[in-house]
Every structure is written in structure tokens, then in C-alpha cells.
Amino acid sequence: MPKMKSNRSLMKRIKVTGTGKVKYVHAYKGHHAPYKTPKQSRQLRRAGMLDRTDYKRIKFMIVK
């Protein structure tokens, strides 16, 4: 049986931290910046952390 491959498109979008949490970059940041409030733009700058309930869903996609 061949080795399982990681989903490369997902691997480019997330990072796994040292403690095992999954960090990602927020969406809706690239276009229409003048129409977003300063609060919205500021909050989109920060990295997001994936919720633990989604770990099972992506576990098989990030096989190493």
C-alpha cells in the first residue's frame, strides 16, 4: 500500500504550532479595503487559530 499524501493546498494555508494547534491566515483581507472598518482590517491582520472541533476533519489531510 502506498504512503498517504498530504493535501498540499491545505499545507500552504496552515501551520501547526509547537503545542499542536493549527494557525491560519484570515480570509477577506485582500480586496475592498477602503470599505472595511478600521476594526475589521485590524482584526483580519492577526492569525486565526483553528477550533479544536475541526481537528478531526483535517487530521487526514495533513498526514506527514
Beta strands, then each sheet from edge to edge (+ up, - down):
strand 1: 14-16
strand 2: 22-24
strand 3: 48-49
sheet 1: 1+ 2- 3+
end
